[in-house]
Amino acid sequence: MRIVVDLNKCLGYAQCVPLAPDVLKLLGDEALAYDPNPDESQRQRVLRAAAACPVQAIIVETYTPAADDPM
């Protein structure tokens, strides 16, 4: 799983932070820091956090390796 946060779109409401605190953190009053490659165990939390974003700034991508992909 990979996440991308459009920091130009993010307005710092931080509604996502309590839903995935191991992945998303607020630095100061408005700066969002995040882990772009969270552990798969965080999937449900990350999906809930993305859904809670009022400006839909969080994009969750699922990576499915091809059979011949060495990663």
PDB file of N, H, CA, C and O in Angstrom:
ATOM      1  N   MET A   1       0.854  -1.177   0.000  1.00  0.00           N
ATOM      2  CA  MET A   1       0.000   0.000   0.000  1.00  0.00           C
ATOM      3  C   MET A   1       0.895   1.233   0.000  1.00  0.00           C
ATOM      4  O   MET A   1       1.954   1.268   0.627  1.00  0.00           O
ATOM      5  N   ARG A   2       0.433   2.228  -0.719  1.00  0.00           N
ATOM      6  H   ARG A   2      -0.428   2.199  -1.229  1.00  0.00           H
ATOM      7  CA  ARG A   2       1.153   3.492  -0.770  1.00  0.00           C
ATOM      8  C   ARG A   2       0.133   4.607  -0.636  1.00  0.00           C
ATOM      9  O   ARG A   2      -0.960   4.526  -1.196  1.00  0.00           O
ATOM     10  N   ILE A   3       0.485   5.641   0.099  1.00  0.00           N
ATOM     11  H   ILE A   3       1.373   5.707   0.554  1.00  0.00           H
ATOM     12  CA  ILE A   3      -0.415   6.785   0.183  1.00  0.00           C
ATOM     13  C   ILE A   3       0.317   8.036  -0.286  1.00  0.00           C
ATOM     14  O   ILE A   3       1.532   8.173  -0.149  1.00  0.00           O
ATOM     15  N   VAL A   4      -0.466   8.926  -0.836  1.00  0.00           N
ATOM     16  H   VAL A   4      -1.453   8.815  -0.947  1.00  0.00           H
ATOM     17  CA  VAL A   4       0.026  10.224  -1.274  1.00  0.00           C
ATOM     18  C   VAL A   4      -0.934  11.256  -0.717  1.00  0.00           C
ATOM     19  O   VAL A   4      -2.151  11.112  -0.833  1.00  0.00           O
ATOM     20  N   VAL A   5      -0.388  12.287  -0.115  1.00  0.00           N
ATOM     21  H   VAL A   5       0.600  12.403  -0.021  1.00  0.00           H
ATOM     22  CA  VAL A   5      -1.217  13.380   0.373  1.00  0.00           C
ATOM     23  C   VAL A   5      -0.901  14.597  -0.479  1.00  0.00           C
ATOM     24  O   VAL A   5       0.247  15.033  -0.556  1.00  0.00           O
ATOM     25  N   ASP A   6      -1.921  15.136  -1.115  1.00  0.00           N
ATOM     26  H   ASP A   6      -2.854  14.781  -1.053  1.00  0.00           H
ATOM     27  CA  ASP A   6      -1.755  16.356  -1.898  1.00  0.00           C
ATOM     28  C   ASP A   6      -1.675  17.517  -0.911  1.00  0.00           C
ATOM     29  O   ASP A   6      -2.691  18.028  -0.441  1.00  0.00           O
ATOM     30  N   LEU A   7      -0.448  17.916  -0.614  1.00  0.00           N
ATOM     31  H   LEU A   7       0.377  17.500  -0.996  1.00  0.00           H
ATOM     32  CA  LEU A   7      -0.248  18.952   0.402  1.00  0.00           C
ATOM     33  C   LEU A   7      -0.720  20.324  -0.062  1.00  0.00           C
ATOM     34  O   LEU A   7      -0.883  21.226   0.760  1.00  0.00           O
ATOM     35  N   ASN A   8      -0.942  20.499  -1.362  1.00  0.00           N
ATOM     36  H   ASN A   8      -0.810  19.767  -2.029  1.00  0.00           H
ATOM     37  CA  ASN A   8      -1.532  21.741  -1.853  1.00  0.00           C
ATOM     38  C   ASN A   8      -3.033  21.776  -1.573  1.00  0.00           C
ATOM     39  O   ASN A   8      -3.621  22.844  -1.403  1.00  0.00           O
ATOM     40  N   LYS A   9      -3.633  20.610  -1.527  1.00  0.00           N
ATOM     41  H   LYS A   9      -3.156  19.742  -1.665  1.00  0.00           H
ATOM     42  CA  LYS A   9      -5.062  20.497  -1.263  1.00  0.00           C
ATOM     43  C   LYS A   9      -5.367  20.457   0.239  1.00  0.00           C
ATOM     44  O   LYS A   9      -6.398  20.957   0.690  1.00  0.00           O
ATOM     45  N   CYS A  10      -4.453  19.855   0.999  1.00  0.00           N
ATOM     46  H   CYS A  10      -3.615  19.450   0.633  1.00  0.00           H
ATOM     47  CA  CYS A  10      -4.640  19.688   2.441  1.00  0.00           C
ATOM     48  C   CYS A  10      -4.748  21.057   3.122  1.00  0.00           C
ATOM     49  O   CYS A  10      -3.910  21.934   2.913  1.00  0.00           O
ATOM     50  N   LEU A  11      -5.783  21.222   3.931  1.00  0.00           N
ATOM     51  H   LEU A  11      -6.464  20.509   4.100  1.00  0.00           H
ATOM     52  CA  LEU A  11      -5.997  22.485   4.629  1.00  0.00           C
ATOM     53  C   LEU A  11      -5.694  22.379   6.120  1.00  0.00           C
ATOM     54  O   LEU A  11      -5.939  23.321   6.874  1.00  0.00           O
ATOM     55  N   GLY A  12      -5.164  21.236   6.544  1.00  0.00           N
ATOM     56  H   GLY A  12      -4.965  20.471   5.932  1.00  0.00           H
ATOM     57  CA  GLY A  12      -4.762  21.081   7.941  1.00  0.00           C
ATOM     58  C   GLY A  12      -5.894  20.886   8.922  1.00  0.00           C
ATOM     59  O   GLY A  12      -5.735  21.180  10.107  1.00  0.00           O
ATOM     60  N   TYR A  13      -7.034  20.397   8.463  1.00  0.00           N
ATOM     61  H   TYR A  13      -7.163  20.158   7.501  1.00  0.00           H
ATOM     62  CA  TYR A  13      -8.142  20.138   9.385  1.00  0.00           C
ATOM     63  C   TYR A  13      -7.791  19.024  10.368  1.00  0.00           C
ATOM     64  O   TYR A  13      -8.323  18.979  11.477  1.00  0.00           O
ATOM     65  N   ALA A  14      -6.902  18.135   9.964  1.00  0.00           N
ATOM     66  H   ALA A  14      -6.469  18.172   9.063  1.00  0.00           H
ATOM     67  CA  ALA A  14      -6.375  17.043  10.793  1.00  0.00           C
ATOM     68  C   ALA A  14      -7.426  16.030  11.232  1.00  0.00           C
ATOM     69  O   ALA A  14      -7.229  15.349  12.238  1.00  0.00           O
ATOM     70  N   GLN A  15      -8.515  15.914  10.522  1.00  0.00           N
ATOM     71  H   GLN A  15      -8.676  16.467   9.705  1.00  0.00           H
ATOM     72  CA  GLN A  15      -9.516  14.908  10.867  1.00  0.00           C
ATOM     73  C   GLN A  15      -8.990  13.501  10.600  1.00  0.00           C
ATOM     74  O   GLN A  15      -9.510  12.527  11.143  1.00  0.00           O
ATOM     75  N   CYS A  16      -7.970  13.397   9.771  1.00  0.00           N
ATOM     76  H   CYS A  16      -7.548  14.189   9.329  1.00  0.00           H
ATOM     77  CA  CYS A  16      -7.381  12.105   9.444  1.00  0.00           C
ATOM     78  C   CYS A  16      -6.440  11.600  10.529  1.00  0.00           C
ATOM     79  O   CYS A  16      -6.310  10.391  10.719  1.00  0.00           O
ATOM     80  N   VAL A  17      -5.792  12.498  11.233  1.00  0.00           N
ATOM     81  H   VAL A  17      -5.898  13.480  11.078  1.00  0.00           H
ATOM     82  CA  VAL A  17      -4.717  12.144  12.171  1.00  0.00           C
ATOM     83  C   VAL A  17      -5.162  11.168  13.270  1.00  0.00           C
ATOM     84  O   VAL A  17      -4.478  10.167  13.482  1.00  0.00           O
ATOM     85  N   PRO A  18      -6.263  11.407  13.970  1.00  0.00           N
ATOM     86  CA  PRO A  18      -6.634  10.449  15.033  1.00  0.00           C
ATOM     87  C   PRO A  18      -7.066   9.088  14.483  1.00  0.00           C
ATOM     88  O   PRO A  18      -7.083   8.105  15.224  1.00  0.00           O
ATOM     89  N   LEU A  19      -7.411   9.019  13.213  1.00  0.00           N
ATOM     90  H   LEU A  19      -7.397   9.817  12.612  1.00  0.00           H
ATOM     91  CA  LEU A  19      -7.854   7.750  12.627  1.00  0.00           C
ATOM     92  C   LEU A  19      -6.689   6.859  12.211  1.00  0.00           C
ATOM     93  O   LEU A  19      -6.846   5.641  12.129  1.00  0.00           O
ATOM     94  N   ALA A  20      -5.520   7.450  11.946  1.00  0.00           N
ATOM     95  H   ALA A  20      -5.393   8.439  12.013  1.00  0.00           H
ATOM     96  CA  ALA A  20      -4.326   6.685  11.575  1.00  0.00           C
ATOM     97  C   ALA A  20      -3.089   7.363  12.173  1.00  0.00           C
ATOM     98  O   ALA A  20      -2.218   7.824  11.435  1.00  0.00           O
ATOM     99  N   PRO A  21      -3.011   7.424  13.501  1.00  0.00           N
ATOM    100  CA  PRO A  21      -1.932   8.179  14.141  1.00  0.00           C
ATOM    101  C   PRO A  21      -0.529   7.618  13.928  1.00  0.00           C
ATOM    102  O   PRO A  21       0.453   8.341  14.100  1.00  0.00           O
ATOM    103  N   ASP A  22      -0.417   6.346  13.556  1.00  0.00           N
ATOM    104  H   ASP A  22      -1.214   5.759  13.416  1.00  0.00           H
ATOM    105  CA  ASP A  22       0.904   5.773  13.281  1.00  0.00           C
ATOM    106  C   ASP A  22       1.384   6.118  11.878  1.00  0.00           C
ATOM    107  O   ASP A  22       2.554   5.917  11.553  1.00  0.00           O
ATOM    108  N   VAL A  23       0.490   6.632  11.053  1.00  0.00           N
ATOM    109  H   VAL A  23      -0.460   6.796  11.318  1.00  0.00           H
ATOM    110  CA  VAL A  23       0.819   6.938   9.655  1.00  0.00           C
ATOM    111  C   VAL A  23       0.801   8.445   9.386  1.00  0.00           C
ATOM    112  O   VAL A  23       1.640   8.957   8.645  1.00  0.00           O
ATOM    113  N   LEU A  24      -0.149   9.144   9.985  1.00  0.00           N
ATOM    114  H   LEU A  24      -0.830   8.729  10.587  1.00  0.00           H
ATOM    115  CA  LEU A  24      -0.338  10.578   9.746  1.00  0.00           C
ATOM    116  C   LEU A  24      -0.089  11.360  11.028  1.00  0.00           C
ATOM    117  O   LEU A  24      -0.609  11.005  12.086  1.00  0.00           O
ATOM    118  N   LYS A  25       0.695  12.411  10.938  1.00  0.00           N
ATOM    119  H   LYS A  25       1.117  12.699  10.079  1.00  0.00           H
ATOM    120  CA  LYS A  25       1.002  13.231  12.115  1.00  0.00           C
ATOM    121  C   LYS A  25       0.927  14.703  11.733  1.00  0.00           C
ATOM    122  O   LYS A  25       1.310  15.096  10.631  1.00  0.00           O
ATOM    123  N   LEU A  26       0.432  15.498  12.651  1.00  0.00           N
ATOM    124  H   LEU A  26       0.120  15.179  13.546  1.00  0.00           H
ATOM    125  CA  LEU A  26       0.381  16.935  12.441  1.00  0.00           C
ATOM    126  C   LEU A  26       1.616  17.555  13.080  1.00  0.00           C
ATOM    127  O   LEU A  26       1.879  17.349  14.264  1.00  0.00           O
ATOM    128  N   LEU A  27       2.359  18.302  12.306  1.00  0.00           N
ATOM    129  H   LEU A  27       2.146  18.470  11.344  1.00  0.00           H
ATOM    130  CA  LEU A  27       3.540  19.009  12.795  1.00  0.00           C
ATOM    131  C   LEU A  27       3.180  20.475  12.917  1.00  0.00           C
ATOM    132  O   LEU A  27       2.874  21.127  11.918  1.00  0.00           O
ATOM    133  N   GLY A  28       3.214  20.992  14.116  1.00  0.00           N
ATOM    134  H   GLY A  28       3.463  20.463  14.927  1.00  0.00           H
ATOM    135  CA  GLY A  28       2.783  22.372  14.309  1.00  0.00           C
ATOM    136  C   GLY A  28       1.273  22.457  14.181  1.00  0.00           C
ATOM    137  O   GLY A  28       0.555  21.521  14.529  1.00  0.00           O
ATOM    138  N   ASP A  29       0.803  23.583  13.680  1.00  0.00           N
ATOM    139  H   ASP A  29       1.387  24.343  13.396  1.00  0.00           H
ATOM    140  CA  ASP A  29      -0.642  23.776  13.568  1.00  0.00           C
ATOM    141  C   ASP A  29      -1.240  23.260  12.265  1.00  0.00           C
ATOM    142  O   ASP A  29      -2.411  22.883  12.228  1.00  0.00           O
ATOM    143  N   GLU A  30      -0.452  23.241  11.203  1.00  0.00           N
ATOM    144  H   GLU A  30       0.499  23.547  11.233  1.00  0.00           H
ATOM    145  CA  GLU A  30      -1.042  22.906   9.905  1.00  0.00           C
ATOM    146  C   GLU A  30      -0.241  21.958   9.032  1.00  0.00           C
ATOM    147  O   GLU A  30      -0.774  21.476   8.033  1.00  0.00           O
ATOM    148  N   ALA A  31       1.009  21.666   9.355  1.00  0.00           N
ATOM    149  H   ALA A  31       1.442  22.058  10.166  1.00  0.00           H
ATOM    150  CA  ALA A  31       1.842  20.831   8.490  1.00  0.00           C
ATOM    151  C   ALA A  31       1.590  19.349   8.769  1.00  0.00           C
ATOM    152  O   ALA A  31       1.700  18.895   9.908  1.00  0.00           O
ATOM    153  N   LEU A  32       1.256  18.614   7.733  1.00  0.00           N
ATOM    154  H   LEU A  32       1.166  18.983   6.808  1.00  0.00           H
ATOM    155  CA  LEU A  32       0.985  17.192   7.861  1.00  0.00           C
ATOM    156  C   LEU A  32       2.199  16.398   7.406  1.00  0.00           C
ATOM    157  O   LEU A  32       2.731  16.630   6.320  1.00  0.00           O
ATOM    158  N   ALA A  33       2.631  15.466   8.233  1.00  0.00           N
ATOM    159  H   ALA A  33       2.199  15.277   9.115  1.00  0.00           H
ATOM    160  CA  ALA A  33       3.696  14.532   7.871  1.00  0.00           C
ATOM    161  C   ALA A  33       3.051  13.155   7.776  1.00  0.00           C
ATOM    162  O   ALA A  33       2.105  12.854   8.504  1.00  0.00           O
ATOM    163  N   TYR A  34       3.565  12.326   6.880  1.00  0.00           N
ATOM    164  H   TYR A  34       4.334  12.570   6.289  1.00  0.00           H
ATOM    165  CA  TYR A  34       2.966  11.001   6.732  1.00  0.00           C
ATOM    166  C   TYR A  34       3.981   9.985   6.231  1.00  0.00           C
ATOM    167  O   TYR A  34       4.994  10.332   5.624  1.00  0.00           O
ATOM    168  N   ASP A  35       3.682   8.733   6.499  1.00  0.00           N
ATOM    169  H   ASP A  35       2.859   8.451   6.992  1.00  0.00           H
ATOM    170  CA  ASP A  35       4.480   7.612   6.023  1.00  0.00           C
ATOM    171  C   ASP A  35       3.892   7.206   4.671  1.00  0.00           C
ATOM    172  O   ASP A  35       2.757   6.732   4.624  1.00  0.00           O
ATOM    173  N   PRO A  36       4.629   7.378   3.573  1.00  0.00           N
ATOM    174  CA  PRO A  36       4.065   7.073   2.260  1.00  0.00           C
ATOM    175  C   PRO A  36       3.878   5.577   1.995  1.00  0.00           C
ATOM    176  O   PRO A  36       3.140   5.193   1.088  1.00  0.00           O
ATOM    177  N   ASN A  37       4.541   4.744   2.779  1.00  0.00           N
ATOM    178  H   ASN A  37       5.141   5.056   3.515  1.00  0.00           H
ATOM    179  CA  ASN A  37       4.431   3.289   2.602  1.00  0.00           C
ATOM    180  C   ASN A  37       4.114   2.610   3.933  1.00  0.00           C
ATOM    181  O   ASN A  37       4.953   1.901   4.488  1.00  0.00           O
ATOM    182  N   PRO A  38       2.912   2.826   4.440  1.00  0.00           N
ATOM    183  CA  PRO A  38       2.574   2.231   5.738  1.00  0.00           C
ATOM    184  C   PRO A  38       2.451   0.718   5.648  1.00  0.00           C
ATOM    185  O   PRO A  38       2.217   0.155   4.578  1.00  0.00           O
ATOM    186  N   ASP A  39       2.611   0.089   6.778  1.00  0.00           N
ATOM    187  H   ASP A  39       2.801   0.547   7.646  1.00  0.00           H
ATOM    188  CA  ASP A  39       2.472  -1.351   6.881  1.00  0.00           C
ATOM    189  C   ASP A  39       1.044  -1.752   6.514  1.00  0.00           C
ATOM    190  O   ASP A  39       0.091  -1.016   6.768  1.00  0.00           O
ATOM    191  N   GLU A  40       0.922  -2.910   5.925  1.00  0.00           N
ATOM    192  H   GLU A  40       1.697  -3.508   5.719  1.00  0.00           H
ATOM    193  CA  GLU A  40      -0.389  -3.410   5.493  1.00  0.00           C
ATOM    194  C   GLU A  40      -1.379  -3.511   6.659  1.00  0.00           C
ATOM    195  O   GLU A  40      -2.590  -3.440   6.450  1.00  0.00           O
ATOM    196  N   SER A  41      -0.874  -3.674   7.876  1.00  0.00           N
ATOM    197  H   SER A  41       0.110  -3.732   8.046  1.00  0.00           H
ATOM    198  CA  SER A  41      -1.747  -3.762   9.048  1.00  0.00           C
ATOM    199  C   SER A  41      -2.487  -2.447   9.309  1.00  0.00           C
ATOM    200  O   SER A  41      -3.459  -2.420  10.063  1.00  0.00           O
ATOM    201  N   GLN A  42      -2.032  -1.370   8.693  1.00  0.00           N
ATOM    202  H   GLN A  42      -1.242  -1.392   8.080  1.00  0.00           H
ATOM    203  CA  GLN A  42      -2.657  -0.053   8.860  1.00  0.00           C
ATOM    204  C   GLN A  42      -3.736   0.236   7.807  1.00  0.00           C
ATOM    205  O   GLN A  42      -4.336   1.311   7.811  1.00  0.00           O
ATOM    206  N   ARG A  43      -3.978  -0.714   6.919  1.00  0.00           N
ATOM    207  H   ARG A  43      -3.491  -1.587   6.916  1.00  0.00           H
ATOM    208  CA  ARG A  43      -4.884  -0.480   5.783  1.00  0.00           C
ATOM    209  C   ARG A  43      -6.238   0.112   6.187  1.00  0.00           C
ATOM    210  O   ARG A  43      -6.630   1.151   5.656  1.00  0.00           O
ATOM    211  N   GLN A  44      -6.950  -0.516   7.099  1.00  0.00           N
ATOM    212  H   GLN A  44      -6.632  -1.360   7.531  1.00  0.00           H
ATOM    213  CA  GLN A  44      -8.285  -0.035   7.474  1.00  0.00           C
ATOM    214  C   GLN A  44      -8.230   1.359   8.079  1.00  0.00           C
ATOM    215  O   GLN A  44      -9.089   2.195   7.800  1.00  0.00           O
ATOM    216  N   ARG A  45      -7.227   1.609   8.900  1.00  0.00           N
ATOM    217  H   ARG A  45      -6.529   0.929   9.126  1.00  0.00           H
ATOM    218  CA  ARG A  45      -7.093   2.933   9.500  1.00  0.00           C
ATOM    219  C   ARG A  45      -6.819   3.989   8.438  1.00  0.00           C
ATOM    220  O   ARG A  45      -7.393   5.078   8.472  1.00  0.00           O
ATOM    221  N   VAL A  46      -5.944   3.664   7.500  1.00  0.00           N
ATOM    222  H   VAL A  46      -5.478   2.779   7.472  1.00  0.00           H
ATOM    223  CA  VAL A  46      -5.606   4.620   6.434  1.00  0.00           C
ATOM    224  C   VAL A  46      -6.824   4.886   5.550  1.00  0.00           C
ATOM    225  O   VAL A  46      -7.078   6.030   5.172  1.00  0.00           O
ATOM    226  N   LEU A  47      -7.566   3.847   5.222  1.00  0.00           N
ATOM    227  H   LEU A  47      -7.360   2.918   5.529  1.00  0.00           H
ATOM    228  CA  LEU A  47      -8.767   4.033   4.395  1.00  0.00           C
ATOM    229  C   LEU A  47      -9.798   4.903   5.110  1.00  0.00           C
ATOM    230  O   LEU A  47     -10.440   5.744   4.480  1.00  0.00           O
ATOM    231  N   ARG A  48      -9.960   4.710   6.404  1.00  0.00           N
ATOM    232  H   ARG A  48      -9.438   4.027   6.916  1.00  0.00           H
ATOM    233  CA  ARG A  48     -10.893   5.555   7.173  1.00  0.00           C
ATOM    234  C   ARG A  48     -10.403   7.002   7.224  1.00  0.00           C
ATOM    235  O   ARG A  48     -11.190   7.942   7.114  1.00  0.00           O
ATOM    236  N   ALA A  49      -9.096   7.162   7.391  1.00  0.00           N
ATOM    237  H   ALA A  49      -8.457   6.398   7.480  1.00  0.00           H
ATOM    238  CA  ALA A  49      -8.529   8.511   7.429  1.00  0.00           C
ATOM    239  C   ALA A  49      -8.736   9.216   6.092  1.00  0.00           C
ATOM    240  O   ALA A  49      -9.105  10.390   6.054  1.00  0.00           O
ATOM    241  N   ALA A  50      -8.498   8.502   5.004  1.00  0.00           N
ATOM    242  H   ALA A  50      -8.198   7.548   5.035  1.00  0.00           H
ATOM    243  CA  ALA A  50      -8.695   9.089   3.676  1.00  0.00           C
ATOM    244  C   ALA A  50     -10.155   9.476   3.466  1.00  0.00           C
ATOM    245  O   ALA A  50     -10.444  10.537   2.912  1.00  0.00           O
ATOM    246  N   ALA A  51     -11.063   8.630   3.901  1.00  0.00           N
ATOM    247  H   ALA A  51     -10.829   7.768   4.351  1.00  0.00           H
ATOM    248  CA  ALA A  51     -12.496   8.913   3.752  1.00  0.00           C
ATOM    249  C   ALA A  51     -12.918  10.104   4.601  1.00  0.00           C
ATOM    250  O   ALA A  51     -13.860  10.812   4.244  1.00  0.00           O
ATOM    251  N   ALA A  52     -12.236  10.337   5.719  1.00  0.00           N
ATOM    252  H   ALA A  52     -11.471   9.763   6.009  1.00  0.00           H
ATOM    253  CA  ALA A  52     -12.597  11.439   6.624  1.00  0.00           C
ATOM    254  C   ALA A  52     -12.068  12.794   6.161  1.00  0.00           C
ATOM    255  O   ALA A  52     -12.496  13.827   6.676  1.00  0.00           O
ATOM    256  N   CYS A  53     -11.157  12.806   5.210  1.00  0.00           N
ATOM    257  H   CYS A  53     -10.810  11.967   4.792  1.00  0.00           H
ATOM    258  CA  CYS A  53     -10.571  14.069   4.755  1.00  0.00           C
ATOM    259  C   CYS A  53     -11.628  14.908   4.034  1.00  0.00           C
ATOM    260  O   CYS A  53     -12.155  14.481   3.007  1.00  0.00           O
ATOM    261  N   PRO A  54     -11.941  16.087   4.555  1.00  0.00           N
ATOM    262  CA  PRO A  54     -13.003  16.899   3.949  1.00  0.00           C
ATOM    263  C   PRO A  54     -12.654  17.443   2.565  1.00  0.00           C
ATOM    264  O   PRO A  54     -13.550  17.817   1.807  1.00  0.00           O
ATOM    265  N   VAL A  55     -11.373  17.493   2.226  1.00  0.00           N
ATOM    266  H   VAL A  55     -10.645  17.190   2.842  1.00  0.00           H
ATOM    267  CA  VAL A  55     -10.982  17.994   0.906  1.00  0.00           C
ATOM    268  C   VAL A  55     -10.417  16.887   0.027  1.00  0.00           C
ATOM    269  O   VAL A  55      -9.905  17.154  -1.060  1.00  0.00           O
ATOM    270  N   GLN A  56     -10.507  15.644   0.495  1.00  0.00           N
ATOM    271  H   GLN A  56     -10.923  15.427   1.378  1.00  0.00           H
ATOM    272  CA  GLN A  56     -10.059  14.460  -0.239  1.00  0.00           C
ATOM    273  C   GLN A  56      -8.626  14.598  -0.743  1.00  0.00           C
ATOM    274  O   GLN A  56      -8.338  14.375  -1.919  1.00  0.00           O
ATOM    275  N   ALA A  57      -7.736  14.969   0.175  1.00  0.00           N
ATOM    276  H   ALA A  57      -7.970  15.150   1.130  1.00  0.00           H
ATOM    277  CA  ALA A  57      -6.332  15.164  -0.173  1.00  0.00           C
ATOM    278  C   ALA A  57      -5.502  13.888  -0.055  1.00  0.00           C
ATOM    279  O   ALA A  57      -4.343  13.867  -0.470  1.00  0.00           O
ATOM    280  N   ILE A  58      -6.076  12.829   0.502  1.00  0.00           N
ATOM    281  H   ILE A  58      -7.017  12.845   0.839  1.00  0.00           H
ATOM    282  CA  ILE A  58      -5.329  11.580   0.716  1.00  0.00           C
ATOM    283  C   ILE A  58      -5.718  10.563  -0.343  1.00  0.00           C
ATOM    284  O   ILE A  58      -6.891  10.222  -0.496  1.00  0.00           O
ATOM    285  N   ILE A  59      -4.722  10.086  -1.068  1.00  0.00           N
ATOM    286  H   ILE A  59      -3.769  10.363  -0.944  1.00  0.00           H
ATOM    287  CA  ILE A  59      -4.931   9.076  -2.104  1.00  0.00           C
ATOM    288  C   ILE A  59      -4.261   7.790  -1.628  1.00  0.00           C
ATOM    289  O   ILE A  59      -3.084   7.791  -1.268  1.00  0.00           O
ATOM    290  N   VAL A  60      -5.013   6.705  -1.628  1.00  0.00           N
ATOM    291  H   VAL A  60      -5.969   6.705  -1.920  1.00  0.00           H
ATOM    292  CA  VAL A  60      -4.489   5.407  -1.220  1.00  0.00           C
ATOM    293  C   VAL A  60      -4.346   4.542  -2.467  1.00  0.00           C
ATOM    294  O   VAL A  60      -5.316   4.312  -3.189  1.00  0.00           O
ATOM    295  N   GLU A  61      -3.130   4.066  -2.709  1.00  0.00           N
ATOM    296  H   GLU A  61      -2.342   4.253  -2.122  1.00  0.00           H
ATOM    297  CA  GLU A  61      -2.861   3.206  -3.860  1.00  0.00           C
ATOM    298  C   GLU A  61      -2.509   1.821  -3.344  1.00  0.00           C
ATOM    299  O   GLU A  61      -1.779   1.674  -2.364  1.00  0.00           O
ATOM    300  N   THR A  62      -3.036   0.817  -4.016  1.00  0.00           N
ATOM    301  H   THR A  62      -3.628   0.937  -4.812  1.00  0.00           H
ATOM    302  CA  THR A  62      -2.724  -0.561  -3.650  1.00  0.00           C
ATOM    303  C   THR A  62      -1.722  -1.094  -4.655  1.00  0.00           C
ATOM    304  O   THR A  62      -1.930  -1.002  -5.865  1.00  0.00           O
ATOM    305  N   TYR A  63      -0.642  -1.646  -4.151  1.00  0.00           N
ATOM    306  H   TYR A  63      -0.473  -1.721  -3.168  1.00  0.00           H
ATOM    307  CA  TYR A  63       0.394  -2.201  -5.005  1.00  0.00           C
ATOM    308  C   TYR A  63       0.240  -3.703  -5.038  1.00  0.00           C
ATOM    309  O   TYR A  63       0.321  -4.365  -4.004  1.00  0.00           O
ATOM    310  N   THR A  64       0.020  -4.239  -6.217  1.00  0.00           N
ATOM    311  H   THR A  64      -0.046  -3.701  -7.058  1.00  0.00           H
ATOM    312  CA  THR A  64      -0.059  -5.676  -6.400  1.00  0.00           C
ATOM    313  C   THR A  64       1.093  -6.077  -7.311  1.00  0.00           C
ATOM    314  O   THR A  64       1.065  -5.784  -8.506  1.00  0.00           O
ATOM    315  N   PRO A  65       2.098  -6.737  -6.770  1.00  0.00           N
ATOM    316  CA  PRO A  65       3.241  -7.104  -7.610  1.00  0.00           C
ATOM    317  C   PRO A  65       2.875  -8.124  -8.674  1.00  0.00           C
ATOM    318  O   PRO A  65       2.084  -9.037  -8.433  1.00  0.00           O
ATOM    319  N   ALA A  66       3.454  -7.960  -9.839  1.00  0.00           N
ATOM    320  H   ALA A  66       4.096  -7.219 -10.034  1.00  0.00           H
ATOM    321  CA  ALA A  66       3.266  -8.928 -10.912  1.00  0.00           C
ATOM    322  C   ALA A  66       4.085 -10.168 -10.581  1.00  0.00           C
ATOM    323  O   ALA A  66       5.026 -10.102  -9.791  1.00  0.00           O
ATOM    324  N   ALA A  67       3.734 -11.283 -11.174  1.00  0.00           N
ATOM    325  H   ALA A  67       2.969 -11.337 -11.816  1.00  0.00           H
ATOM    326  CA  ALA A  67       4.428 -12.530 -10.887  1.00  0.00           C
ATOM    327  C   ALA A  67       5.906 -12.460 -11.211  1.00  0.00           C
ATOM    328  O   ALA A  67       6.715 -13.112 -10.552  1.00  0.00           O
ATOM    329  N   ASP A  68       6.273 -11.675 -12.222  1.00  0.00           N
ATOM    330  H   ASP A  68       5.616 -11.145 -12.758  1.00  0.00           H
ATOM    331  CA  ASP A  68       7.676 -11.586 -12.625  1.00  0.00           C
ATOM    332  C   ASP A  68       8.370 -10.342 -12.067  1.00  0.00           C
ATOM    333  O   ASP A  68       9.488 -10.022 -12.470  1.00  0.00           O
ATOM    334  N   ASP A  69       7.715  -9.646 -11.147  1.00  0.00           N
ATOM    335  H   ASP A  69       6.806  -9.906 -10.819  1.00  0.00           H
ATOM    336  CA  ASP A  69       8.286  -8.443 -10.538  1.00  0.00           C
ATOM    337  C   ASP A  69       9.150  -8.839  -9.350  1.00  0.00           C
ATOM    338  O   ASP A  69       8.644  -9.422  -8.391  1.00  0.00           O
ATOM    339  N   PRO A  70      10.451  -8.533  -9.395  1.00  0.00           N
ATOM    340  CA  PRO A  70      11.324  -8.901  -8.273  1.00  0.00           C
ATOM    341  C   PRO A  70      11.172  -7.997  -7.062  1.00  0.00           C
ATOM    342  O   PRO A  70      11.756  -8.275  -6.014  1.00  0.00           O
ATOM    343  N   MET A  71      10.413  -6.934  -7.177  1.00  0.00           N
ATOM    344  H   MET A  71       9.939  -6.708  -8.028  1.00  0.00           H
ATOM    345  CA  MET A  71      10.175  -5.924  -6.156  1.00  0.00           C
ATOM    346  C   MET A  71      11.424  -5.209  -5.948  1.00  0.00           C
ATOM    347  O   MET A  71      11.483  -4.296  -5.125  1.00  0.00           O
TER     348      MET A  71
END
